[in-house]
């Protein structure tokens, strides 16, 4: 038995047996627009920075694109039926900004707005609550051409876009998310060029951090004003940053990356100030009153978590740090990511200590290279083991005082995994991208059974 499986098959059964979840605990699945919708040039949708990235040499593995992806734009009814069969309470999805505002501002695309009406109404009819994420990385290319997130005006453009969605869907959608993974799309978009728009510039990275924070605050205000009874959160990808080995330069690299990754958005949004290193660097871009505009009342903290990050000094990178390697004896799952389940529990407790907020786990999951067997079944035991163990660690955190109110698997479907293209599969439902056939994996059945059993104990 591999070390990976040996560890993943030892969940804390007592944690699951002894911890009773809240009666209103939410079980869900997550997706995002560009990763599943396809129909990239249909019904008036404008191009996004990810459409451009996919057509940039070396931008995405194998030159893959989101042009078709999972064809959710045409198959959303089938996908809602899959969610209904799973028995989930909620569906976290995102709206594609360029689908509803092809140029990012100005003329509205009614066909795009109509599509999300159909998704929302379909989910509600199936007894599934829609959780709407306003921004999941697909900035309209027309806005990037005007400076994108490095332009302070982008915060206002975002606020207008959020207001459009709030007015259109606020009668049916009460769970709102301003942004998904602030640190990822700003760092990888403006400092380490692994994502759209693929810029390497420290000043633009700092500007993007601050302007995205301003956009978040403005979004909270417009949603609060326009949606009675709105429950508003933001989704942060948080994980402990550890140095590769114990060299002093790697320890320093990890400390700076930790501030950019874990603190540059959570602290100003929830505590009203930047962390020390970020505050000093970002000071030239902060205007009077900005911190009050950023720190707005929030209802819950959205956590995306997979495992810790390892950092090392890298003088070729904009900030002098790069991604390091986990210790060579670390267990890994299907796509090579290290598995540290205790870090999941510890992160839930650290968020509780630092921010004193209810937590919703908005993404957690396991990648792999899942292929059907001769019978067409996908027996993804590695994912079941991972999900079982991480759910056990969630229970441990709850026992220790974390106020966790929901858990969403990433992801419902195998999809376009950004720079990795279609090589990494995170879905609990297999997608044959040639035929678009959906096949629930063994993990889908396991997740459905987990939800049933937890509801029975509630």
N, C-alpha and C positions, 0 to 999 in steps of 0.2 A: 504493500500500500504506500502511495506517495505521502510525503510529509504534508502536502496540502490537504489531502483527503483525511489523513489521520487527525489533523487539527479540526477540520471542518465538521467532523462527525462527533465532536464532543461538546455539544451545546449544554448550557446549564439548564437541565430539565427542571430543577427546583425553582428557578426564576420564573419559568413559564407557569409552573403549577401554583405558585404562591402569590403572584401578583395579579390583582384584579384591576383591569383597565376601567377607565371612566365609562359610564353608560352611553355617553355621547361621543366616544372615541370614533374617529373617522378612518376607514380603510379605503384606499384608493389606488389609482394608477396614474402615471404621468406620461405626457408626450410633449412635443413642441412642434410648432407650425412647419418650419422649414424642414424638419427631419422626417415628417410623414406626409405632408399634404400633396406634394407634386403640383401639377397644373401651374407650373411656374410662369407660363406666358398666356394663361387662359383668363377669359372674362375680365380683362382690364387690369390684372395684377401688374404692378411695376417691378423693375429689378431691385434686388437688395444687394448689400455688400457681399453676401454669401453666393449669390449668382455670379458675381464678378470673381470672387475667390476661386470658385470651381472652374473658371475658365482661365485662370492664371497658371502658367507652367509651374508644376511642383506644389500647387496650392492644396491639392487633395490627392490622397493615395489613388493610384490607377486612373486619375482623371475623372473620378466619380462626381456626379452632380446630384442636386436635389430636384431636378426637372420633373421626375416622376415619383421618386422615393417610394412610399407605400400607397400612392394614389388615393390617399384618404379623402381628398377633395371629392372624388366620385364614389368612394366606398365607405363613407362615414357611417352609414346606417348599419353596415355589416360590423363595423368596429364597435359601435354602441351595443350591438347585440352580443358581441364577445364580452364586453364589460358587464352587461346584464347577467350573462351566464356565470361570470365570476362571482357575482354578488357584491360588487364593490359599492360603497356609499357615495363615492365622489370621483370625478374625472378632472384632473388638472391638465389644462391645455393652454396654448398661447394663441393670440391673434397675430397674424402676419401684418405688420404695419404697412408694407407696400401693397397688400391686397385690398386694404380699405382706403388708403391714401397713396395712390401710385407714385406720387412725387414727394410723399412725406408730409405735405401740407397743401392747402388749397382744395382743389376739386376732389370730391368724395366719390368713391367707386361703389355704387349701390349694390352691384352684384357681389362684391366682396362682403359687404355688411350682411347681405341676405344669406350668404353661406353660413356665417356664424350664428345667425338666427336659427337656421336649420339644425346646426350641431347642438345648440343650447336647448332648443325645444325637444329635440330627439332624446337628449340625455335626461331631461326632466320627465318625459313621457315614460322612460325606462326606470324611473325611480332613482336616478343618479344625479347628485348635485354637481353643477358645473363650477369649477374653480378657475377663474380667468386670470391668466398671466398677461400683462400688457406688453411686456418686451422680453423676448427670448432671442436676442442677438441679431435679428434680421433688419438692421437699419436700412431704410430706403437709400439706394445708391445716389439719388438726387440730393439727399441731405448730406451724405458724405462728400459729395462734390462741392458742398458749401462749407466744408470744414468738419462735419460730423460732430462727434463728441468732444473734439478739441475746440469747437466753437461754442462759446457760452450761450449763444442763441438756441442751441439744440435743446437746452432744458425747457425753454418756452415752447418749442415745436412739440416736444414730448407731452407737455401739459395739455396742449390743444388736442393732440391725438388721444390722450387718456380721457379727456372730457367728451370727445366724440363717442368713445366706447361706453362710458358711464351713462350718457344720455340714451344710447341705443339699447343697452342690455341691462341697465340697472334695475329694471322692473322685475327681472327674473334671476339675475346673478347677484348674489350677496357676498360671495367670497372673492376677494380681489388681491392680486399680487402685482406689485409695481414692476419688479425686475427679477430676472433669474440670473444668479451667479455673477454679480457685479465684478468681482475680482478676476474671474476667468476671462471675460470678454474684453476687459480693459487691459490687463497684463498681456494676454496673448494677441491682442489686436494692436497694441501701441508700444510694447517694449520687447517682448519675445515674439517674433512674427510667426506664430503657429496657427493663427486664426485671422478671419477678416477683421479689419482691412489690411493687416499684414505690415504695419508700420513699426519702425524701430527708432524711437525718439523719446528721450526722457521728459522733455518739456510737454510734448503732446500727451504722454502717459499721465503726467500730473494734472494737466488740464482736463483730460477725460475723467479721471477720478473725481475731481471736484464738480464738474458739470453734470456727471451722472448722479452724484449725490444731490445736487440741486434739483435735477429732474425728478428724482425719487420724492423729495419733499413736496414739490409742486403737484406731483401725481397723487400723493396722499390727500392733499387739500382738495383737489377737484373731485376726487372720488367721494370723499367725506361729504362734500357739499351737495353732490348730485345724486348720491345713492343712499336713501334712507336705510338705516340698519346695516350698512356695509361693515364687513369684517375684513380688515386690511392687514396684509403681511408683506414681507419681502423675503426673497429666497437667497441665502448665502451659502456658498460652498466653503465650509470650514473644516479644516483638519490640521492637526499639529504639524509644525514644520521642524524637522530634525536634521542635524548636520550629517553628511556622509563621513563617518569616522569622527575623529576628535581633533583634527587639525584646526588651529586657531582661525585660519581664513575661512574654513567651512562653517565654523560656529558663527562667525560674523555674517556670512552670507545667509545662513538660516535665520538669524535675527532680523535682517532687513526684509527678507522674503516674507517672514511671518507678519510683519506690519503691513506690507502691501497686500497680502493674501487674506489675512484673518481680521485685520483691524481697520483698514482704510475706509471701510464702508459701515461696518457694524458700530464702531465707536461714534462717529459723527452723527449717524442716524438715531442712535439710541441713548448715547451719553452726552451728545452735544459738543464733542471736541475730537480732533484728530489725535492719534497716538504720537508720541514725541518726534520720531524721525520723520514721519509723514508731515506733521504740522510744520516743521521747519522748512521742508522742501516745498510745500504747497502754499506757503504764506503769500508769495507774490500774486497768486491767482484768487485769493479770498478777498471779497469786498465786505464792507460793513453790513451787518445783518444776515450774512450768508448762513452762519451756523444755526440761527433760529429758523431760517427757511428750510434747512436740511432736517433738523431734529423735530419731527412731527409725531403726534401720538399714534402709536401702533398697537394692534390687537394681538399679534402673535409673531413668532420668529420662525421662518422657514429654513430648515436645515437640509442641505444636500451633503451627503457624506459617503465616501468609499474607503478611504484609508489615509494614513499620514503621508506627508510629502518629505522627500529627502533632498537637501540642498547642498551645493558645493560652490566654491568660488569659481568663476568663469569670466576672465577679463575680456572675452570677446562679446559678452552680452552687455546690454545697455546699462544695467545696474550692477554689474560685476558678480551676479549670481546666476547659476543655472540649476537644472534638475540633476540631482544625484541619484545614486542607486541605493536601494534597501540592502541591509546585510545579506550576504549570499545564502544564508540558511533560512531566510524568511519564506514562509509559505506563500504561494501565489495562487490566483485562480486563472481561469481560462485564457485571458488576454495578457497575462503576465503581471497584473497588478498585485502588489503585496497585500496580504490579508492580516489585519491587526484588529480583531473584534473588540478588544479591550479599549482601543482608542475611540471607538464609537460610543461606548458607555461614558468614557471620560469626557468626550466632547459635549455630550448632552448635559453632564454635570457642570462643566465649565461655563456653558451658555447660561445655565440656571444661576450660577454664582455671579457671573459678571453682569448679566442683563435683566435678571429677575422677570422673565417673561414666559408665557406658555409657548411650547414648542410644537411645531408640526414637522415631521420628517417628510420632506417633499420629494426627495430622491434617495433611494438606496437600492443597490442591485449589483449584479455580477455579469460580466461579459464572458463570451465564449465563442467558439467556432462551431456552433451547433448545426448538425446535419441530420436529416431523417435517416432511420434505419431502413432495412428492406421492406418493412411493413408500412413505412411512412411516419412512424412515431418518432418523437424526439425525447429521449430519456435523459434530461439534463440534471442528473443527480448533483453535479458540482454546484449548480445554482440553488437547488433545494437545500443543500447543506449550508451554503453561505447564508441564505435567507433565514433558515432556522436558527443559526448561531447568532446572527445580528439581531433578530427579534428577541432572542434570549437576553442579549446585552441591553436592549432597550428596556426590558422588564427589570433588569438589575438597576439601571439608572432610575427608573420610576420608584423602585423600592428605596433608593437612596435620596429621593427628594425631587427628581426632575419632573416637571409638569408637562408631560408629553400627551398631546391630544389627537394625534393622527399619524398615520404611516402610509406613504405612497411608494409603490414599487416603480423603479425605473428599469424597464419601461414596459408599457403594454405590448408594443410591437418591436420586432427587429426593425431598425430604421437607418437613415443616413447619419452616421456618427461623425459628423463634421470632418476634420482633417483625415480621419481614418477611413472615410468612405463607408463602404458596405462590408468591410472585412470583420469588424467587431459586432457581435450580436448580443444585445442586452435585453431583448424582449422575452416575455413569458409566453408570447405567441410568435411562432416562426412565420416568416414571410418569404415565400419564393419570389424573388424580385423579377424573375422572368415571366411568371404567370400571375403574380399577386395573390396566389393562394395563401390563406391563413390557416395555420395548424397550431392549436394550443399545445404547448409543451407539457411535460410532466410537472414542471414548476407551476403552471397555471392551475392544474388540478390541486396541487399542494396548497397554493395560496387561497383558492376557493375554500378548501377544507379548513385552513387556519381561520379565515374570517368567520365561518360558521361556528367553529369551536369557541372562538373568543366571544362571539355574541351570546352563545349559550351560557358562558361563565359570567357575563356582565351583570 
